[in-house]
Amino acid sequence: MARTPLLAGNWKMHGTVAATRKLIAELRKAVDGVSGRDVAVAPPFSALPAAAEALAGSSIILAAQNVHGEPKGAFTGEISAEMLVEVGCRAAIIGHSERRQLFGETDAGVNQRTKAALAAGLLPIVCVGETLAEREADETLAFVKRQVEGALLHFDAAAIRRVCIAYEPVWAIGTGRTATPAQAEEVHAAIRAVVASCADRPTADSVRILYGGSVKPDNVDDLMREPDIDGALVGGASLDAASFARIVEFRS
């Protein structure tokens, strides 16, 4: 089954409103209207309204870096799916390893946030991935399996088909280290098998699975040649328009 590649830039805690406008203007010149693939950017919350304005009329998808599982309430510092939709978001990153490691997010919380995103019509980009210790202990596949199953718990096939999964080995994020294409493909294929067990094979074959872990212009082509890698969740390289444009224009 053909899956449209998705190249998503996670800007993390980088970018003032002015910097966001500038980067989006540069990106629009470079990749607006690109065919055969989807492109998304996830600026900081404070820059989302400006980003939505700068992206007006663009094919680039506006994403948020997180979303809360409840529609409203006494949750200081959080943001709801409805609020994100209101400012123009069409996707949300959920369960990024930095959220899990630094802020204590759990598989159960990821599940709740994913449900909230789907209910609001957002595309959830659900992140999973192992630490270096887990990889060295040969626990990668078992660990990632638990994360995927936790994220998709109680979802039917129709809901699962609306989810995007991003495999991001924690040991390769921001370190300059990258899983080899073969290492990444092994985990991506395993994730697809887990999705099939949660739903069915046609559903699994329709779900996009992105790779995230120090994706750069010089490694994206090899990664994207793997059959189960359907795009990339890009960190630092997405903050440079030329670098991100080259990633979007991967050659497989």
C-alpha positions as CSV (number, residue, x, y, z in Angstrom):
1,M,0.0,0.0,0.0
2,A,1.4,3.4,-1.0
3,R,1.8,5.7,2.0
4,T,2.4,9.4,1.5
5,P,5.7,10.3,3.2
6,L,5.5,12.9,6.0
7,L,8.5,15.1,6.9
8,A,7.9,16.9,10.1
9,G,10.1,19.5,11.8
10,N,10.0,19.7,15.6
11,W,11.4,23.1,16.6
12,K,11.3,22.3,20.3
13,M,12.0,25.4,22.5
14,H,13.5,27.4,19.6
15,G,12.1,30.4,17.9
16,T,10.6,33.8,18.8
17,V,7.5,35.0,16.8
18,A,9.8,37.0,14.6
19,A,12.2,34.0,14.0
20,T,9.2,31.8,13.3
21,R,7.9,34.2,10.6
22,K,11.3,34.4,9.0
23,L,11.9,30.6,9.0
24,I,8.4,29.9,7.6
25,A,8.9,32.4,4.8
26,E,12.1,30.7,3.9
27,L,10.5,27.3,4.0
28,R,7.6,28.3,1.9
29,K,10.0,29.5,-0.9
30,A,11.8,26.2,-0.7
31,V,9.1,23.5,-0.3
32,D,5.7,25.0,-0.7
33,G,3.7,23.0,-3.2
34,V,6.1,20.0,-3.1
35,S,4.2,17.0,-4.4
36,G,4.2,13.4,-3.3
37,R,4.9,14.1,0.3
38,D,3.5,16.0,3.3
39,V,5.4,18.6,5.2
40,A,4.7,19.8,8.8
41,V,6.4,22.2,11.3
42,A,5.8,22.3,15.0
43,P,6.9,25.7,16.4
44,P,6.7,26.6,20.2
45,F,3.2,27.3,21.5
46,S,3.8,31.0,21.8
47,A,4.5,31.2,18.0
48,L,1.6,29.1,16.8
49,P,-0.8,32.0,15.9
50,A,2.0,33.8,14.0
51,A,3.0,30.5,12.3
52,A,-0.7,29.9,11.2
53,E,-0.8,33.4,9.7
54,A,2.5,32.9,8.0
55,L,1.3,29.5,6.6
56,A,-2.0,30.8,5.2
57,G,-2.5,29.3,1.8
58,S,0.4,27.0,2.2
59,S,0.5,23.2,1.9
60,I,2.7,23.0,5.0
61,I,0.9,21.5,8.0
62,L,1.0,23.3,11.3
63,A,1.6,21.0,14.3
64,A,1.8,21.4,18.0
65,Q,4.6,19.9,20.2
66,N,2.1,18.5,22.7
67,V,-1.5,18.4,23.7
68,H,-3.4,17.6,26.9
69,G,-5.8,14.7,27.3
70,E,-8.7,16.8,28.8
71,P,-10.7,19.4,26.9
72,K,-10.4,22.0,29.7
73,G,-9.8,22.2,33.5
74,A,-7.3,23.2,36.2
75,F,-4.2,22.1,34.3
76,T,-1.8,25.0,34.6
77,G,0.7,25.1,31.7
78,E,-1.2,22.7,29.5
79,I,-3.1,23.2,26.3
80,S,-6.1,21.4,24.9
81,A,-6.8,20.0,21.4
82,E,-9.6,22.5,20.9
83,M,-7.2,25.4,21.6
84,L,-4.7,24.0,19.1
85,V,-7.4,23.6,16.4
86,E,-8.6,27.1,17.0
87,V,-5.2,28.6,16.2
88,G,-4.8,26.5,13.1
89,C,-3.0,23.3,14.1
90,R,-3.8,20.2,12.1
91,A,-1.4,17.8,13.9
92,A,0.2,17.3,17.3
93,I,3.4,15.5,18.5
94,I,2.6,13.2,21.4
95,G,4.9,11.3,23.8
96,H,8.2,12.7,22.5
97,S,11.1,11.1,24.5
98,E,11.9,14.5,26.0
99,R,8.4,14.7,27.4
100,R,8.6,11.2,28.7
101,Q,12.1,11.5,30.2
102,L,12.1,15.1,31.5
103,F,8.4,15.6,32.3
104,G,7.3,12.1,33.4
105,E,4.8,11.4,30.6
106,T,3.6,7.8,30.6
107,D,2.1,5.4,28.1
108,A,-1.3,5.9,29.7
109,G,-1.0,9.6,29.3
110,V,0.1,9.2,25.7
111,N,-3.0,7.1,25.1
112,Q,-5.2,9.8,26.6
113,R,-3.6,12.6,24.6
114,T,-3.9,10.6,21.4
115,K,-7.6,10.1,22.0
116,A,-8.1,13.8,22.6
117,A,-6.2,14.7,19.4
118,L,-8.2,12.3,17.3
119,A,-11.5,13.6,18.8
120,A,-10.5,17.1,17.8
121,G,-9.5,16.1,14.3
122,L,-5.8,16.5,14.8
123,L,-3.3,14.0,13.4
124,P,-1.4,12.5,16.3
125,I,2.3,11.9,15.7
126,V,2.9,9.4,18.5
127,C,6.5,8.9,19.5
128,V,8.1,5.7,20.8
129,G,11.7,4.6,21.2
130,E,14.3,3.1,23.5
131,T,17.3,4.4,25.5
132,L,20.9,3.3,24.9
133,A,20.7,1.1,28.0
134,E,17.6,-0.7,26.6
135,R,19.2,-1.2,23.2
136,E,22.4,-2.6,24.8
137,A,20.3,-4.9,26.9
138,D,18.6,-6.2,23.7
139,E,15.3,-4.9,24.9
140,T,14.5,-2.6,22.0
141,L,11.7,-4.5,20.4
142,A,10.0,-5.5,23.6
143,F,10.2,-2.0,24.9
144,V,8.9,-0.4,21.8
145,K,6.1,-3.0,21.5
146,R,4.9,-2.0,25.0
147,Q,4.9,1.7,24.1
148,V,2.9,1.1,20.9
149,E,0.4,-1.1,22.5
150,G,0.0,1.4,25.3
151,A,-0.5,4.2,22.9
152,L,-3.2,2.3,20.9
153,L,-4.9,0.6,23.8
154,H,-8.7,0.4,23.2
155,F,-8.4,2.0,19.8
156,D,-10.4,0.4,16.9
157,A,-9.0,0.0,13.5
158,A,-10.6,3.1,12.2
159,A,-8.9,5.2,14.9
160,I,-5.6,3.5,14.4
161,R,-5.6,4.4,10.7
162,R,-5.7,8.1,11.7
163,V,-2.6,7.8,13.8
164,C,1.0,8.4,12.7
165,I,3.9,6.8,14.7
166,A,7.4,8.1,15.0
167,Y,10.2,5.8,16.1
168,E,12.9,7.9,17.8
169,P,15.7,6.0,19.4
170,V,16.5,8.1,22.4
171,W,20.2,7.5,22.1
172,A,20.2,9.1,18.6
173,I,18.3,12.3,19.4
174,G,20.5,15.4,19.4
175,T,23.6,13.3,19.8
176,G,24.7,13.2,16.2
177,R,24.4,9.4,16.3
178,T,21.8,7.9,14.0
179,A,20.5,4.3,13.8
180,T,21.7,2.7,10.6
181,P,19.0,2.3,8.0
182,A,18.9,-1.4,8.8
183,Q,18.5,-0.8,12.5
184,A,15.7,1.7,11.9
185,E,14.0,-0.6,9.4
186,E,14.1,-3.5,11.9
187,V,12.2,-1.5,14.5
188,H,9.8,0.1,11.9
189,A,8.9,-3.4,10.6
190,A,8.4,-4.6,14.2
191,I,6.1,-1.6,14.9
192,R,4.1,-2.3,11.9
193,A,3.6,-5.9,13.1
194,V,2.5,-4.6,16.5
195,V,0.0,-2.3,14.8
196,A,-1.3,-5.3,12.9
197,S,-1.8,-7.2,16.1
198,C,-3.7,-4.2,17.6
199,A,-5.9,-4.0,14.5
200,D,-5.3,-5.9,11.2
201,R,-2.7,-6.0,8.5
202,P,-4.4,-3.6,6.1
203,T,-4.6,-1.1,8.9
204,A,-1.0,-1.6,9.7
205,D,0.0,-1.2,6.1
206,S,-1.8,2.2,6.0
207,V,-0.2,3.7,9.1
208,R,2.8,6.0,8.5
209,I,5.8,5.3,10.7
210,L,8.4,8.1,10.8
211,Y,12.0,7.9,11.8
212,G,13.3,10.5,14.3
213,G,16.9,10.5,15.5
214,S,19.4,13.0,14.1
215,V,17.9,13.0,10.6
216,K,20.1,15.2,8.4
217,P,20.4,15.9,4.7
218,D,23.3,13.4,4.4
219,N,21.4,10.4,5.8
220,V,17.8,11.0,4.8
221,D,18.1,9.3,1.4
222,D,19.4,6.0,2.8
223,L,16.8,6.0,5.5
224,M,13.9,6.7,3.1
225,R,14.9,3.8,0.9
226,E,13.8,1.4,3.6
227,P,10.3,-0.1,2.9
228,D,8.8,0.6,6.3
229,I,10.2,4.1,6.9
230,D,7.5,6.6,5.8
231,G,9.1,9.9,6.7
232,A,11.0,11.7,9.4
233,L,10.5,13.6,12.6
234,V,13.4,16.1,12.4
235,G,14.8,18.2,15.2
236,G,17.8,20.5,14.8
237,A,18.0,20.2,11.0
238,S,14.5,21.6,10.7
239,L,15.6,24.9,12.1
240,D,17.6,25.6,9.0
241,A,15.5,26.1,5.9
242,A,18.0,24.8,3.4
243,S,18.7,21.7,5.5
244,F,15.0,20.9,6.1
245,A,14.2,21.5,2.4
246,R,16.9,19.0,1.4
247,I,15.3,16.5,3.8
248,V,11.8,17.1,2.4
249,E,13.3,16.6,-1.1
250,F,14.9,13.3,-0.2
251,R,15.9,11.0,-3.1
252,S,14.9,7.4,-2.6
